[in-house]
């Protein structure tokens, strides 16, 4: 569920993950103050790769084990050191 950009921040993106039996969502992950770029892709039947951009140069890469409901990997990236300042 994408944020409502018509309202002023903080904005929230919510990821709903259904259970294997169907019906209501089994897991819900909520990201507050994320920027416009959010992606979630399945690695296999139980692992979900999530990338959340917090701004133009900072992001988080996450791997979620949906069976256990826990994050196996959580890495924050700051690409500011790779960018040269404006002159």
Protein Blocks (a to p, Z undefined) as FASTA:
>chain_A
ZZdfkbccddddddddddfkgpjdfbdcddehiafbdcdddfblmbccddddfbfkbccd
ddddfknopafbdcdddfklmpccdZZ
